[in-house]
Amino acid sequence: REYLQVMNQIAAGQVSDALRAQSNEISKNIFIFKRETRD
């Protein structure tokens, strides 16, 4: 039972890391897009 909790926490941590990386990519792309359209 505790083992499952640990596995869930690890999985949740990996998911949030992936989401964070994804949102960083998206915001970076939006920033680049805005900069290019302004020029």
Phi, psi and omega in degrees: 000310177295326178299318179296320179299317180297316180297320179296320180295318178297314180298317180297321179296319179293321180295315182293325176297317180295317179296320180295315179298320181295314182292328176296317178300313182298313182293327177294317180296320179296318180298314179297316180299315180297318182295320181291321182287336181286327184289000000 
